[in-house]
Structure formats: C-alpha cells, structure tokens
Amino acid sequence: MTIDDGRRNGVDYAFNPTEPTVVTQFMRGSLNSLNLETGHRSTPLEITAVLGDSDLDAMVSQIAFSPDGKTLATADHLGRIRVWRR
C-alpha cells in the first residue's frame, strides 16, 4: 500500500500513533476503527465535543490523532470539527 497524504479515492484515514489501528470514515457522520494486526474492528469511538452546528451526517474530510492515540479530531467540508475518544 502506498501512503501519501491520508486520502485515497476521497476517503480520509489516519493511523493511530501508539497502536496498530487505522481509522476511516465508515458512513456519513461515523468512523470505522480497524486493528491492523487482527483485521477486526476496534473499540467504537464516541463523539465528545462538536464545534460548529451539530449536523452529524456530514462527510468527514480530515482525520487526525492526538500524539497519545486516545483522542482524534475530524473536520468536514463546512469546517465543523468533532472530537472523538474511546
């Protein structure tokens, strides 16, 4: 697999910096977390904060993990930011 800027065919993804997990947009407004060692879905992520209006069905355009791998942020094309934790 070639890794470039985190986008393939319009789907954003991010690798967890502390464990073998990748997060992608699953459906509008939700994320899929996949363990790369086992191939199984990881613990579901929950939204803990929303900056901007609360249209949770918007398509995610960017995903980024915190350095400790416990929190991630997503942004959509309208600039809404969501913070997710396990």
N, C-alpha and C positions, 0 to 999 in steps of 0.2 A: 504494500500500500504506500502510496506517495502522500506525504503530509506536507501541506503548504500553509495556507493562512486559516485553516479551520473550516473551509467551505468546500463542499462537493455537491454539484447539482442543486445548489440553492439551499442545502440543509447545513445548518451550523452545528458544530460539535466542539467539545472541549475535553481534554484529558485531565483526570484528577492528578495533582502533583504528588500525592502521598500514597496512592494505591492504584492497582491496575484496573481502572474504571474509566469509561468514556461516557459522556452524557450528550444526547442528541435531542432535538425536538421530536416528540413522538406524534402528537396530534396538535391541532391548534390549541395553544394555551397549556400544554402539558409536556413533560420531559420524560425521556427514557434513559435509565442508567443501566449500563451493561458492564458486568465484570469480565474483563478480557481473559482471565485465566480459566474461568469455568464456563463462560458463554451464557451465564444466567443473568437475568435482570437483578440488579442490586436493590437495596432498600429504597422504597419510594421517597421522593423528595417532596417537601411541603413548602408552600409559599409562606414566608414570614413577614414580608412587607411589600407594598406596592407604591411606587412613586408615579404619580400621574393618575388618570382615571382608571377605573377597575375593569376594563374590557379584557377579561382573561382569555378570550378566544383569539386574540391577535397572534399572528405568526411571529415566532422568535427570530430575530435576525442576528443576534450576537449572544454568545455564552462565554462566561469567564469564571474560573475558580479562584477562591482566596488561596493564599500560599499554604494554609494548613489543610486544605482539601475538604473542609467541613461546610463551607458556605459557597454558593455560587450566585452570580447575578446574570440576569438575562435582560435584553432590551429588544423592543420591537421596532418596526419601521417608523412608528409615530413618536418614538422617544420615551415610551413608558418603560420603566425599569422595575423588575421584580427581584426580590432577594429570596433564595431558597436555602433550606437547611434539611439535614437528615435528622 
